[in-house]
C-alpha cells in the first residue's frame, strides 16, 4: 500500500514538474511596495494607472457587490416590459391612427377606466415582486454579520483626505508621510470588514464602486457599512459628497491582499515610525559627504530591537518612501488674487522653473544611490545580539571581600 502511495505521489510530482508548477515565491521588497503603495493619482495610460471598476464591471469584487448586481439584473428583467411596451404602443398608435386625409373625424374619448386600472395595477404588482428580494438585501447591508473575527475600521473624512484606524490591528493611516498623498485602505481577502464612517468637518461620502458601498460621512454621527472583499488587488474610489474646493482630489484607495500578505503589512506598520528618522537622515545626506548620520540613525533604530524581520522592515520602508518621494513634485506657484501675489507671481514662477524643479529632478536621480547606500549600511551593521559588551572591571577590594565571604560560608 505504501509503495502504491509513493508511486502516486511521484506521478503527481512529475506531472506538476511537466506543467511548470512551482510554489509561490515570497514577493521582493519592490513587489511589496507596488502592492501596498499604489499610485492613486496615476493618469490613464500610465503603467501604474488603477482602472476604476464598478459593481457592473467587477461584481465579484465583494459579496455586497455580487448581491447588488444580482438584484439589479432581477429588477431590470421585471421592469424591462414596462420600458419596451410603451414605445411599441406609441409607434403602433402613430402608424395606425395617423391622419390619412380621407375626411374621417378623429376620436373624442379621453378615458378608459379598465385600461387605466390595468396599467396601474400591473406596475404595483411588479414593485411588490421586486421588493421581496431587494428588501432583505437592504436590511442585510445595514447589519454587519455577527463575526467576532471581522475587521473593524473607523473611517474619518476631512478636507480633503481620509483617516483610517484599525481597531484590532492597532494601525492608523492617513496621508503618506513623504508624498502627502492619500494612503490606501489595506484589507484582507475573504475577511469581513466593518466600517464606522464619520467626519471631522463637513459632510463627505465614502464610495468605492467595486465594493458596492457608498455611505455618508457626517460629523457627530457614525454610519456603518460592511462587506467582504473577494478579489486581491488595488481599487479606486472617490468622495461622493461635494465638500469644498479640493473635493475632486479627495480620492479613495483600497488594496485587498492575501491573508499572509496582509499579515506582513500589519507587521511592517509596527516599524514605520521608528524608520522615519532613518529616512530623514538618508534624504538629507550629501552623496559626496560622510554617511555617519545615516549609520547613527540605523544603529539607533536597531537598538530598540534587532532581527531579520526588523532589518527587512527598514529596507522596505526606505523603498516605500523612495517610491513616495517620486510623487511629491514641488507645487507650482499660484497667481492669487491679492495685488502683492499678482506682482510677485512672475518671480515665484521663475524660481520654481529654474531652481525647485531642477533640484527635485536631481534628487530623483540620486535615489538609486541612496537606496544602495542604506542597503549596504544595513547589511554591514552587526547584529545587536552579537556585539560583545565588555564587563566592568572588578575592584581588588571587592575580590578580596568575596574570597573572605566564600571561605567563612560553611
C-alpha positions in Angstrom: 0.0 0.0 0.0 2.8 2.4 0.9 4.6 1.6 -2.4 1.4 2.5 -4.3 1.0 5.7 -2.4 4.6 6.7 -3.1 4.1 5.9 -6.8 1.1 8.1 -7.0 3.0 10.9 -5.3 5.8 10.5 -7.7 3.4 10.7 -10.6 1.8 13.8 -9.3 5.2 15.4 -8.8 6.2 14.5 -12.3 3.0 16.0 -13.8 3.4 19.1 -11.8 7.0 19.5 -13.0 5.9 19.0 -16.5 3.3 21.6 -16.2 5.8 24.1 -14.9 4.2 24.4 -11.4 6.2 25.6 -8.5 5.4 27.0 -5.1 4.6 30.7 -5.0 7.8 32.7 -4.2 7.9 35.3 -1.5 7.5 38.8 -3.1 10.5 41.0 -3.2 10.7 44.3 -1.3 9.9 46.3 -4.5 6.9 44.0 -5.2 5.6 44.6 -1.7 6.0 48.3 -2.3 4.0 48.0 -5.5 1.2 46.2 -3.6 1.0 48.4 -0.6 1.8 51.8 -2.1 -0.1 52.0 -5.5 -0.1 55.3 -7.3 -3.6 56.6 -6.8 -3.0 59.6 -9.0 -1.6 57.8 -12.0 -3.2 59.0 -15.2 -4.9 56.9 -17.8 -2.2 55.3 -20.0 0.4 55.3 -17.3 1.9 51.9 -16.4 0.7 52.3 -12.7 -2.8 53.5 -13.5 -5.5 51.8 -11.5 -8.6 51.2 -13.5 -11.8 52.4 -11.9 -14.0 49.4 -11.6 -17.6 49.2 -10.5 -20.3 46.8 -9.4 -21.3 46.3 -13.1 -17.8 45.6 -14.4 -16.5 43.5 -11.4 -19.4 42.3 -9.4 -17.3 39.6 -7.9 -15.1 42.2 -6.0 -17.2 41.7 -2.8 -20.2 39.8 -1.5 -22.2 43.0 -1.3 -21.3 43.9 -4.9 -22.4 40.4 -6.1 -25.8 40.6 -4.3 -26.4 44.1 -5.6 -25.6 43.1 -9.2 -27.9 40.0 -8.9 -30.8 42.1 -7.6 -30.1 44.8 -10.3 -30.5 42.2 -13.1 -33.6 40.8 -11.5 -35.2 44.2 -11.2 -34.2 45.1 -14.8 -35.8 41.9 -16.2 -39.0 42.6 -14.2 -39.2 46.2 -15.4 -38.0 45.6 -18.9 -41.5 45.1 -20.4 -42.6 48.5 -19.0 -39.7 50.1 -20.8 -40.4 48.4 -24.2 -44.2 48.2 -24.3 -44.9 51.9 -24.2 -42.5 52.5 -27.1 -44.2 49.7 -29.1 -47.6 51.1 -28.4 -46.5 54.6 -29.2 -45.2 53.5 -32.6 -48.4 51.4 -33.2 -50.7 54.4 -32.5 -48.7 56.7 -34.6 -48.9 54.5 -37.6 -52.5 53.2 -37.2 -54.2 56.4 -36.2 -52.3 58.8 -38.4 -54.1 61.3 -40.5 -54.9 59.6 -43.8 -56.6 62.7 -45.2 -59.8 60.7 -46.1 -62.2 63.0 -44.2 -62.7 60.8 -41.1 -63.3 62.6 -37.9 -60.8 61.9 -35.0 -62.0 60.1 -31.9 -63.0 62.3 -29.0 -63.0 59.9 -26.0 -60.4 60.5 -23.3 -60.7 57.9 -20.6 -60.9 54.1 -20.3 -61.3 53.0 -16.6 -60.5 49.4 -17.3 -57.3 50.2 -19.1 -56.2 52.7 -16.5 -56.8 50.2 -13.7 -54.8 47.7 -15.7 -51.8 49.9 -16.3 -51.8 51.0 -12.6 -52.2 47.5 -11.1 -49.5 45.8 -13.1 -46.7 48.2 -12.1 -47.8 47.9 -8.5 -47.5 44.1 -8.8 -44.1 44.4 -10.4 -42.9 46.6 -7.5 -44.2 44.0 -5.0 -42.3 41.3 -6.8 -39.1 43.3 -6.8 -39.5 44.2 -3.2 -39.3 40.6 -2.0 -35.6 40.1 -2.8 -34.5 43.7 -2.5 -35.8 44.5 1.0 -33.8 41.6 2.6 -30.7 42.8 0.8 -31.1 46.4 2.1 -31.7 45.0 5.6 -28.6 42.8 5.3 -26.4 45.7 4.1 -27.3 47.8 7.2 -26.5 45.0 9.7 -22.9 43.6 9.7 -22.6 39.8 10.3 -22.1 38.7 13.9 -18.5 37.7 13.2 -16.1 38.4 16.1 -13.1 37.9 13.7 -14.3 40.7 11.3 -12.0 43.6 10.8 -13.2 46.9 12.3 -12.0 50.2 10.8 -13.0 53.7 11.7 -13.2 55.9 8.6 -13.0 59.6 9.3 -13.3 62.1 6.4 -11.8 65.5 6.5 -11.0 68.2 3.9 -9.6 66.6 1.8 -8.4 63.2 3.0 -9.4 60.1 4.8 -8.1 58.8 8.1 -8.3 55.0 8.9 -8.0 53.5 12.3 -7.8 49.7 12.6 -9.3 48.8 15.9 -7.9 45.3 16.4 -4.6 45.7 14.5 -3.6 49.0 16.1 -2.8 50.7 12.8 -3.6 54.2 11.7 -3.4 55.6 8.2 -3.9 58.9 6.5 -1.8 60.9 4.2 1.6 59.4 3.2 4.3 60.9 5.4 6.5 61.6 2.3 4.3 62.3 -0.6 1.3 63.7 1.3 -1.0 61.7 -1.0 -3.8 59.6 0.4 -2.8 56.1 1.6 -4.9 53.2 0.6 -7.1 51.2 3.0 -5.5 47.7 3.1 -7.9 44.8 3.6 -7.6 41.0 3.9 -9.1 38.9 1.2 -12.2 36.9 2.2 -12.3 38.7 5.6 -15.4 40.7 6.5 -14.7 44.3 7.3 -16.9 46.7 9.2 -16.5 50.4 8.5 -17.6 53.0 11.1 -17.8 56.1 8.9 -17.8 59.7 10.2 -16.4 63.2 9.5 -14.3 65.7 11.2 -15.6 68.8 9.5 -18.2 68.9 6.6 -20.2 66.1 5.0 -18.4 63.6 2.9 -19.3 60.2 1.4 -17.0 57.1 1.3 -17.6 55.4 -2.1 -15.7 52.5 -3.7 -18.0 51.4 -6.6 -16.4 47.9 -7.0 -17.3 47.0 -3.4 -20.9 48.1 -3.8 -20.5 50.5 -0.8 -21.4 54.2 -0.6 -22.0 55.8 2.8 -22.3 59.4 4.0 -19.7 60.7 6.5 -21.4 63.1 8.8 -19.8 65.0 11.6 -21.0 63.8 15.0 -22.6 60.6 13.7 -21.3 57.2 12.7 -22.7 55.4 9.7 -21.9 51.7 9.5 -21.1 49.7 6.3 -19.6 46.3 5.8 -18.6 43.9 3.0 -16.2 41.0 2.4 -13.6 41.6 -0.3 -13.3 38.7 -2.7 -10.6 39.7 -5.2 -7.0 40.7 -4.4 -5.7 43.9 -6.0 -6.0 47.7 -5.9 -9.3 49.6 -6.1 -10.2 53.2 -6.5 -13.0 55.3 -5.2 -13.9 58.9 -4.7 -15.6 61.2 -2.1 -19.2 61.3 -3.4 -20.4 64.4 -1.5 -19.4 67.9 -2.6 -17.2 69.0 0.3 -15.2 72.0 -0.9 -12.6 73.2 -3.3 -10.5 70.0 -3.1 -13.4 67.6 -3.5 -12.1 66.4 -6.8 -8.8 65.2 -5.4 -10.3 63.5 -2.3 -9.7 60.1 -3.7 -10.1 56.7 -2.0 -7.7 53.8 -2.5 -8.1 50.3 -1.3 -5.8 47.3 -1.5 -7.1 43.8 -1.0 -4.3 41.4 -0.1 -4.0 37.7 0.5 -4.0 36.8 4.2 -0.3 36.2 4.5 0.5 39.4 2.6 -1.9 41.3 4.9 -0.2 39.9 8.0 3.1 41.0 6.6 1.7 44.6 6.1 0.5 44.7 9.7 4.0 43.7 10.9 5.6 46.4 8.7 3.4 49.1 10.2 4.9 48.4 13.7 8.3 49.6 12.4 7.2 52.6 10.4 7.6 55.4 13.0 11.0 54.1 14.0 12.2 54.0 10.4 11.2 57.6 9.7 14.4 59.1 11.4 16.5 56.8 9.2 14.7 58.1 6.1 15.2 61.8 7.2 18.9 61.2 7.6 19.1 59.4 4.2 17.3 62.0 2.2 19.4 64.8 3.9 22.7 63.0 3.2 25.0 64.6 0.7 26.2 61.9 -1.7 29.8 63.3 -1.5 29.7 63.7 2.2 30.1 61.4 5.2 27.3 58.9 5.9 27.9 58.9 9.6 24.4 60.4 10.4 22.8 57.5 8.4 24.8 54.9 10.3 23.9 56.5 13.6 20.2 56.5 12.8 20.3 52.9 11.7 22.2 51.9 14.9 19.6 53.8 16.9 16.8 52.0 15.0 18.3 48.6 15.7 18.9 49.3 19.4 15.2 49.1 20.1 15.1 45.5 18.8 17.1 43.6 16.2 16.4 40.7 13.9 16.0 39.8 10.3 12.3 40.9 10.3 13.2 44.4 11.7 16.0 44.9 9.3 13.8 43.7 6.4 11.2 46.2 7.5 13.7 49.0 7.5 14.7 48.2 3.9 11.0 48.0 2.9 10.3 51.5 4.4 13.3 53.0 2.6 12.0 51.6 -0.7 8.4 52.6 0.2 9.5 56.2 1.0 11.7 56.4 -2.1 8.7 55.5 -4.3 6.5 58.1 -2.5 9.3 60.7 -2.9 9.0 60.4 -6.7 5.4 61.6 -6.4 6.0 64.8 -4.5 7.0 67.2 -7.2 7.2 70.9 -6.0 3.9 72.7 -6.2 3.6 75.2 -8.9 3.1 78.7 -7.5 -0.4 80.2 -7.8 -1.1 83.7 -9.1 -3.6 84.5 -6.4 -6.0 87.4 -6.2 -4.2 89.9 -4.0 -2.1 92.7 -5.6 1.0 91.5 -3.8 0.6 87.9 -5.0 0.0 89.0 -8.6 3.0 91.3 -8.5 5.4 88.6 -7.2 4.0 85.8 -9.3 6.5 86.1 -12.2 9.5 85.9 -9.8 8.0 83.0 -7.9 7.2 81.1 -11.2 10.7 81.7 -12.5 12.2 80.4 -9.2 10.0 77.3 -9.5 11.2 76.6 -13.0 14.9 77.4 -12.6 15.5 76.1 -9.0 12.9 74.0 -7.4 12.1 71.7 -10.4 15.7 71.0 -11.3 16.6 70.4 -7.7 13.8 67.9 -7.4 14.8 66.1 -10.6 18.4 65.9 -9.3 17.2 64.4 -6.1 15.2 61.8 -8.1 18.3 60.8 -10.0 20.2 60.3 -6.7 17.5 58.0 -5.2 19.1 54.7 -6.5 22.4 55.7 -5.0 20.8 56.4 -1.7 19.0 53.1 -1.7 22.2 51.2 -2.4 24.0 53.0 0.4 21.3 52.3 3.0 21.1 48.6 2.0 24.8 48.4 2.3 24.8 50.0 5.7 22.0 47.7 7.0 23.8 44.6 5.7 27.1 45.7 7.3 25.6 46.6 10.6 26.4 43.8 13.2 23.6 42.1 15.0 23.0 43.7 18.4 23.0 40.2 20.0 26.4 39.5 18.5 28.1 42.6 19.9 30.2 41.6 22.9 29.7 44.0 25.8 32.8 44.2 28.0 32.2 43.6 31.7 33.2 46.4 34.0 36.4 45.8 35.9 36.0 44.5 39.4 37.9 46.3 42.2 40.6 44.3 44.0 38.9 45.0 47.4 35.7 43.5 46.1 37.5 40.4 45.0 39.2 40.0 48.4 35.9 40.5 50.2 34.3 37.9 48.0 37.1 35.4 48.9 36.7 36.1 52.6 32.9 35.6 52.4 33.3 32.3 50.4 35.8 31.0 53.0 33.6 31.8 56.0 30.5 30.4 54.5 30.0 26.8 55.5 
